[in-house]
Amino acid sequence: SIRQECYDAVTPPLPICLGSTAAEWVAKAIDSSTRCCGDDLTECKCPVKEGVMFKEKIGPFCDAVQNYCMPEGSPNLRGGMMK
């Protein structure tokens, strides 16, 4: 089951969140984190990945996805393995 902290961290505010279910937002967050977390952003599809706001928010987003959304034993988004 998905932890409440995961839902809280990856579900956008109203009215944006109405476009998908909570489970869909979690799946999107996990998928995007594999491309947008870490040093190599070449596969990141975010159109503003070079912007200041993206750079300010991506670290906490990646940490939340890693800590609350990824299953145990998943590769760590910043290297290594989850414990």
PyMOL commands that set and color helices and strands:
alter all, ss='L'
color gray80, all
select helices_A, chain A and resi 4-10+16-19+22-36+52-69
alter helices_A, ss='H'
color red, helices_A
deselect
rebuild
show_as cartoon
